Structure formats: C-alpha cells, structure tokens
C-alpha cells in the first residue's frame, strides 16, 4: 500500500509539474498598430494572450542604437494607475510635427494579486536586438503633398483585402483609411483580426497610421459595443479631423442605415440622436483653422448622401448643408458595393464617390491638385478623378 501511495504522489507531482511546464508564456497576439496620428500625438494598440501591464519605449531617429541608453517609458494608464488587461493602448503626446520616431512595445504579465501586492510574470515585447525597431512619422501641416489609400466593404474577406493592399502599396503612403464594413458583424475579437486587421498589421499598420471610419455593419453583433476598445480607443468620439499637408479630412460616423425603430436593431439604437450630436460637432469643427486653411477639404463617410434609405437621408439632411457651406471638394464613401460617381448639383454642391467593394482608392494631393485613382481587384483602372484649384 505504501508503495502505491508513494507512486500516486509521484504521478500527481509529475502532472502538476507538467502542467506548469505546459503553461503558455505571455506573447503579443495582434499588433501593434497606429491610431489617430496627428502632428503631435499618436495612439499605439496591441493585444496579448495574458493580462498584463504595458508600456511603449520611444526613441528619436538619430542614428543611435535603440540600446544606447534607457529610453523613456510611456505606460498604458488611466487616472494615475497602470491599466491591466489584454488590449493595450498607449497615447504618445508632445511629439514634433513631421518627425520620425522609433518605438518598441512591452507587456509584463500580471500573475496575481493579494491585498495591495501585485505579482508579475514574464515580459513580451516587439523585437529590437537583431531587428530594426518599429517607427512612424508624425503628420505635418506644412507638407507640400501627401498620398493615401482607402478601402471599404471588405466584409471579412481578408484574402481580397491583401490583394487590394498589394496593389495600393500603403507603405509608400502617408496614411490609410478603412471606410467601413470591414466585417459583416461584430461577433468577437478574433473575427476582427482574422477578417481584416491582422492583414492590415502585416501589411502596413505598425508604421503607417490607419484611420477607421465606422460603417453600419460595425454597429451590429454582440461585440459592437467594444469597437472603440480597438479603434480610436482614446479619442472622445468616432468622428474627427485629420490634417496632413495640403488636405484636411473630415471623418464622419454615419451610424445605421435603417430607422432606430427597425426590428433588426431590437430597440437598442439611438442613431438619429447620435447624428444630431455629430452635426453640432461638425458645425463647430468646420470653423477651425485646421480645416479652413487647408487647400483641399475631403470628407470620409461610409454611407453616401443618396440611395433613399433612412441613414443616407440623415447624412443628406444633417451633414451635407454644413459641408456645402464649408466648400468641401469631394466626399468619399462606400456602402453600395459598386462604383458610383455623382457630380455636384444644387442639393449636394460637391462630387461624391462611392467606391466599390472590390476596388482601392489611391490618392495624391498637392497644393493645387487632387488626384484619385480607383483600381480594381485585378489591378485594372476603374476611374480617375482630378480636381484642380
């Protein structure tokens, strides 16, 4: 009996030890990627497989090795307390316009808490030792020209998105817009990354900023309320301005396409009220020098101000009159899954381009010219728009 008991203890010890050995170390699962770049700040987002506290180390692009000296640490924190979780967001502020910075992200596992004691585990980080650190260049109002990429209505077709990005070559651009409906439904975190965001990170988003204009499909599904945990996470709203060189982009959040009372929304939406608040914001922001002094003014909005559905009519009635008065140059939309170009008329006093769901827009803007090349999935040109001042 003693031998059996001893053997059982050895077996249980082996099982416990084996389970410890089998435990997965902390690692970065998605990202990092850049959000809400401006001339003096940027937000960096990444995910880990275990709860952790996280930080970014930042270094100038001065030719020195990243390990020359201890680099400043910028922690994910709120109200003076470091944040703990698996989604990590760090906003870097006080940056200089048009300046290149190098960065590295770190996450240290939190293994437990007891009273006011916190116990830490291993650290995961982006590579630096034998790999060049990641980098970005802040926006610059004084830049004489800029280039951008826009895709929309991917609906989780990550292979198609990869093809479109290969055509667009976004790493040669200043920035990228995702103009809505990148997924068909916000069901879970993995769907975001499998559906499109992992491809975005792999292709450009670690070093080229991506700005997300939410579409109507991102408002649907059990995970929809988590959208801003991942995109524009430290911004007050999902609508904002982006100024780069000679252009100011007005990024609008169109909300849903049907009335709030529609049975599909189960009584949970108040988008009419939301768009009214956005309209009031738009009234004020269009007076800012960031917008008024830009040679070109471009609106990014998922739903166009035509089509006859309720959400499209709201865009037409609440946003377009203000944009007319502000002398917008063009509105870039998606939503309709086909290429539609509408010239300015008495109601909408600027051209509107609804990009198809299998095409990419490559834009180049100088002080006196805006050129948009629309290119299809096979690399064939679909259209070209040229606006001169």
Beta strands, then each sheet from edge to edge (+ up, - down):
strand 1: 28-35
strand 2: 42-60
strand 3: 72-75
strand 4: 77-78
strand 5: 81-82
strand 6: 85-92
strand 7: 100-114
strand 8: 117-125
strand 9: 134-137
strand 10: 146-151
strand 11: 175-178
strand 12: 209-212
strand 13: 240-244
strand 14: 247-251
strand 15: 296-300
strand 16: 330-333
strand 17: 340-342
strand 18: 351-354
strand 19: 359-365
strand 20: 369-376
strand 21: 381-388
sheet 1: 1+ 2- 3+
sheet 2: 1+ 2- 6+
sheet 3: 1+ 2- 7+ 8-
sheet 4: 1+ 2- 7+ 9-
sheet 5: 4+ 5-
sheet 6: 12+ 11+ 10+ 19- 20+ 21-
sheet 7: 13+ 14- 15- 16- 18- 17+
end
